[in-house]
């Protein structure tokens, strides 16, 4: 009887542990090169997003992390108004939310300086395995980098909140 209870406890523990699996990590195992892993995550399309004023005006689906960050970093040169900037932040929150719903847990890390880190790492938050995308950088830091960090913070804030709540 004790063996049966022990086996049931182990199997329920395994189902709880594997229930928190990050589906993105299974796909990422198939991608061998570091550059390709980062690109795979950053360019992962989110299909459940609604088209809105932002996508119509900018002529882009804005359905990947990368598309939002790249556009946000160039907002000044494109002379985009503050309302569209706020809409782009909301779009980034929506992407993070959809990634969470799909059990694709992702956090972004910026680094720069003499030895920037580039690649995909792994962390555990609230019992969930999280892919940490290290975006690298270089020794210089300009307005574009500041904008990228700003939008990265929006995505991370949303993902962290969802990870801790659920």
N, C-alpha and C positions, 0 to 999 in steps of 0.2 A: 504494500500500500504506500509506504514511504517513497518507493522508487517511482510510482505513478505520479504522486504529487510533485516530486522533484522534477520529473520529466515535463509535467504540465507547466511548472514554474519556468523552466528553461525555455520551453517553446513559446510561452507568452512573452518572456523577456526578449527573445529573438524577434518576435513579430513587432514588439514595440520598437526595438532598436532599428530594425530594417524598415519599419513604417516611417521613420524619420529620414530615410534615404533621400539624398538629393538626386533627382532624376537627371540633372545636367551632368553629374559626375560619370554616370554610365556612358553617356554619349562622348564625354571628353576623353575617356579611356581609349577610344578609337582614334583619336587625333594624336599623332606622335610628336610633332615639333612644337616647341614653346610658342613661337610666333603664331602658328596655326591655332593653338589652343586659345590664346588671347583673342585672336580675330574671331574664332568660332563663338565665343561668349559675347563679345562686343557687337557682333553682327547678327546675333540670334534674333530672327524676326518674331514679333508678337502679332498674332493674327486677330485678336479680339478687340483691337482698339478702334474707336469710332473716328471717322473723318470729321474734322471740325474746321473752324475758321483758319486755324494755324496751318493745317495741311493744305487747305485750298490756297491760301495766300502764298505759301512758300513752295508749292508744287512738289511736295515730297510726302511720302507716307509717314515719315518720322516714327518708324515702328521698331527701331533698334536703339540700344544704349548709345552706340557709336554715332548714329545719325543725329541724335539730340545733342550730345556733347560737342560734336564738331560744329554744328550750327550755332550753338550757344557761344562757343569760343569766338565765332566770327560775327556776332550780332552787331558790334559797333561798325565794322566795315560795310555791313549790309544795311546799316541805318534802320534797324528794326526798332519799333517803338516799345515802350515799357509794358504795355498790355500784352504784346506778343511774347515778351520775355517771361512774363508771369504764366502765360499759357504754355510755354515750353517747359517751365518747371513743373506745371501740373501734368504735362504729357510724360515727363520723366518719372513722376510719382506713379502714374498709371502703368508705365512699363514695369517698374519695380513691383507693383502690386500684382500684375499679371504673371510675372516671373515667379513670385511667391505662390500664387494660386496653382501654377503648374509644377510646384515643388522643385523649382530651379532657383536655389538660394545663391545669390551673388552679392558680394561686396567689392567695391573698387578702392584701390589704394594708389595714390599718387606718390611718386618719389622723384628726387632729382639729386643734384649735387655730383660729387666725384664718382660715386658708385651707385647709380640708380638700380632699382630692382625691377625686373621685367619677367613676367611669367604668371603662372597660376599656382596658388598655394591652397591650403585647406585649413579651415578653422571649425570649431564646434561652438555653436551658440544655441542655448536652450535645448540642448540635445540634438540639434540638427546640424548635419555636415554642410558647411558653407564654402563655396568656391570663392577664393579671394584673388581677384585679378589685380596684379601689380602692373601698373601702366608705365613704369619707367619714367624717363624724363632726361634732362641734361643739366648742365651747369647754369645755364641762363634761366631766368624766371621773368616772364613778361605778362602783360595783361591777358593774353590768350590762356596762359597757364592758370592764372587766377580764375578766369571764367570756367575753365575745365574743372578746377577744384570745387568751385561753387556748385556746379551741377552734379558732380560726383557726390558731394555732401547731401544733396537733395535725395539722390537715389539711395545712398547708404542709410540715411535717416529713416526713409520709408521702409526699407528692408529690415533694418534693425528693430523698428517698432513692431512690424508684423511677426518677426521671429520671436520676439519676447512675449507677444500677446497670445500666440497660438502654440 
